[in-house]
């Protein structure tokens, strides 16, 4: 049996804009999958420091991610083999002032090149060594820090915090004060670098902060276990390790149960660029929904699953081959405008 599940972060339009946005979408394949399948809604945990799709993936996607946590999984993807211990993900970040508070810029907008990243890393590394923290370079926007005694530190994903007052999203608990002290020292060091002045002169955002976090390990990872999970780290890391995104035909050829993360709407949704969001949705229609519907109709796929989210809602739908025979059910995107109860 061949099953394909697609996870689509920020594929749900904001309720207040849903009617207008859906009117502009031309997505007959998605409309058919939604209308003739099932769609179950839930609202996210208001106290979670992860986005709804990230919570779902921690529970359902990959047992290794749930057991090991995000930092260990990302380091393995980069070919790093660090010593055992508690590791956190670090992202060079940009904070900007909004009225009376600081706001985290979407990390995708930082656009840090390799030379700049190395200069920032080398300036920060002595401060971490002095604090007794191992700092490891992964890629330009993806570093790692070991802090075994901060195992209980509560952290937030950068996409959860992007565009918001950072105060409520900063690390909390054991190690909080030590992290703030270390972070302040890094900020002061970076402030004096010519690199940031040059970035601002060229119209780019300064790199004036580090975002520290880790997702997991999950408290109760659960099945189903997928035979193939593609682009999983893209759902967690705004700057992910390089990975080749598999096409739908490749997943179908593999057989079994496959999951693919299609993370093409997040950046435009976080920026409120709904014209770009419409374009990303239309691209997903051509690359994923239309071929998936065709594969279902041809019997190459037995069941298709969709996990569609925004910042506080998740809709999980399924459509099997038999459901396509409901010719009397008119294709519709109206399901995307619904909301969970409560």
N, C-alpha and C positions, 0 to 999 in steps of 0.2 A: 504493500500500500504506500502510495506516494502522497505526502502532505507537505504543503508549503505554507509557512507562516511569515507574514511581513509585519515588522514593527516600524511604525511611521510616527516619529516624534513630531509634535506640533502640526499634525495633519487635520486637527479639529480647529475650525475657525472660531474666533471669539464670539460668544453668544450675541453680543450687541452688533456685530458686523456680519453674522452668519448669513442672513437673508441676502444681503447685497453681494457678498463674496460668492456664495453658491450659485447665484444667478449668472455670474460671469464664468463659471467653470463649465467646460465641455468635456465631461468624463463619463461617457456611456458605459464603459466597462466597470468602473467603480460603482456607478449607480446601479448596475445589475447585480453585482456581488452583494451590495448592501441591502437592496430591496428584497432579494430572493433568499438571502441567508438570515442569520440571527444576529442581533446586536444587543449586547448586555453592557450596561453602564455602571460605573462606580466613581465616587468622588475620592480624591486623594486624601491621605492622612494629613491634616493641617499642620502636624508637628514634624512631619518628615523633612529631612534635609536633602532628600533626593527628589527628582521629578517623577511623575507617575510611570513613565516608560522605564526609567531606571529601576524603580522599585519592582516592577513586573519582571524585568530581566534578571534581577538578582534572585528572584524566587523560582523562575521557570526556565531560564535559558541554558546555563552552563554550570554544572556542578563544580567544576574547577574554580570558576570565578567566585561562586558562592562560598567555597571552602577557603580559598586563598586570599581573597580580597582583590581590589582593583590594582593596587600598586604592584603586587607580585605578578599579576597577569600581564600588566603592561610591560614590566621589565622583561618578562620571558619573551614577549612579542618582539622586543628590541634586541634579543640575544644576550641580555645581561644576566649574570648569575651571581647576585650579591649574597653576602652572608645572611644566615637566617636572622630574623628579628622583625620588629614592627617597622614597616616602611610606609611613608606617606608620599603622595603625588604632590609635586610643586609645579606651578605654572607661573612664569614671568607674566605680570599683569599690569593693567593700567587702571588707576582710579581717577575719577574726576569729581569736582565739587558741584553739587546741586543744592542750592539754597544753603541749608545748614547741616548737610551731611555728605558723606562720601559715597559714591556709586561705583560699582564694579562694571567696567566696560566688557561687553562680550569679547571673550578671548580671541575669537576668530578675526576681530578687527585690529588686533595688536600687530600682526604681520611682522614678526621678528625674524631676521635672517640669521644665518649660521654665525657669521662674524660677530654680529652684535650680541648674540646669545652667549658665545664663548667669552666675550669681554665681560659681560654681566656675571657670568658664572665664576670667572677667575677673581673678580672683585669681591664676590660674596663668600667664596669658599673659605678664606681664612677666618671669617666670622663664625662660620659653622664649626670649624675645627676648634676654635677657642671655646665654643659652647659645648663641645663634646658630641657634636652631631655629624654623622657622616653624610656628605652631600654627593650625589651621583648624577652625572650628566647622561640623559637619554637621547634627547634631540633638542632642537632650538627652543621649543615651547614646552618641553616635558622633562622635568628633573625629578629626583627622588631624594628623600631624607629619611634616615634611620633614627628612630627615637623609641627605643624599647619600653621606656618607662611612661610613655604617653599612650598606652594601649587603650585607655578609656576616654581619650580626647574625642569629642563629638565635632564632626566637621560637615561641611555642606558642599555639594557639587557646584562648580562655577556656573553652570547653566541655571541652577536654582536661584543663585544670587545675582546674576547678570541684570543690570538695569535697576537694581534695588539698593536701598540703604544697606550698607554692608554690616552695620552694627549687630543685627539679629542673626546674621549668617556666619559671623566669625567663629573660629574654634572655641569651644566651651569645655570646661572640665579640667581634669588632670593635665598639666602642661600648658594651660592657657596663658598664664603670666609669663612663663619662660619663652613661649613662642612669640608673644607680643614684643618682648624685649629684644629677641633676636631679629624679629621682623623690622622693628624700628631702626636697628643698627644697619640692616641691609638697605633700608630706604634712605637713610642719611648718606651712606656710601655711594649709592647709585645717583643721588641728587647732584653730587659733585662731578659726575662723569660728563665729559664733553659729548658722549654718545647721545644722551637724551636731548641736549641742546640742538644737535644736528637733526635729530628726528623731528623735533618741533619746528625747526626752520624749514624742513621739507614737507610740512603739513601732516606729519604722522604723530600718533599719540606717544607720550613719554612712557617708558617702562619704569614705573615707580612703586611697584609692590610685587609680592609673591602671594599666590593663592595656595593654601595648604589644605589637602583633604585626602580622604580615602573612602571608598565604598566597600564596606564589608569587613570581614566575612559576614554573610547573612546568618541570622539566628536560627532559621529553620529552612534551609534550601529544600525545594521540593521538585518532584518530577513534573512535567515530562522532561526527559533527557532527549535532546536533539542529536540526530546522527551527524548533522552538519550545522554549524552556527557561523554565519558570515558577517563580517564588519561589526562584531559585537562591541568592540572598544569604541567605535564611533558614537555610540549612544551615551558614553560616559565622558569621553575626552574631547574637548573642542579642538585640541591639537593632538591627533592620534598618531601612533606608530604607522609607518607606511604599510598599506595592505591593498591587495587586489580585490576589488569588488566583483564577486561572481555574478554572472548573468543568470536570468531565470532558466534558459535552456540548460545551462550547466548544472543547476540545482536539480532540475527534473531528471537529467541523465544520471545523477548520483543515486536517485531513488531514496526510499526511507523518509524520515522526517527531517525537514530542513527549516532553518530560520534565517532570515536576512533582515538586517537593519537598514532602512532606507532613510538616512538622515540628511535630507536635502531641504527641508522646510524650516529647520530650527533657526538658522541665522536670520532669515527674513522675518520670522515671527518675533524674535527677540528685539529686532530693530523696528518693528511695526511697519515694515515695508510690504504692504499687502499686494502691491502689483507684482513684486518679485515672488511673493508666496504663491500667487496664482500661477506664475510661470513654472515654479518648482512642482506644483501639483500636476500641471499639465504634462510635465516631463515624466513624472511618476506614472501617469496614465499610459503613456506610450511605452515606457520601458518595463513596467511591472504589471499594472492592472489589466491592460488589454491582452498581453501574452498569457497572463494567468487565466483569464476568462477563456481564452481560446484553448488552453491546455486542459482546462476542466471539461469543456464541451467535447473535446476530442478523446477524453478518457486517459490522457497522459498524467493527470493529477486527479486524485480521488477527493481531496478536501483542501480548501484554501482558508487560511485564517488571517485576520487583520487585527492589529492592535494599534488603535489610533488615539493620540493623546494631545493635551495641551498642558498648561502649567498646573492645573488642578483637577483634570478629568481624564478618565480612561474609558474607551469603548472597545470591547473585544467582540469581534464578529466571526462567524464561520459560515462557509457556503460549500456544500457538497455537490457532487454531480447530479444527484436526484433533484436538488433544489432548483437547478436551472430549468427543469421541466415545468416550473410554475409560470407558464407563458401569460397567464392572466394577471400576474403581478407586474405592474409597470415599473421600469427602472427609475430610480429617484435618489437624489443626494440629500433628501430631507432629513434622513437619519442623522446626518452630521450636525444638524442644528439642535438636536435634542440635548437634554441635560439630565444627569442622574438626580434621583429624588434627594431631598434634604438640603 
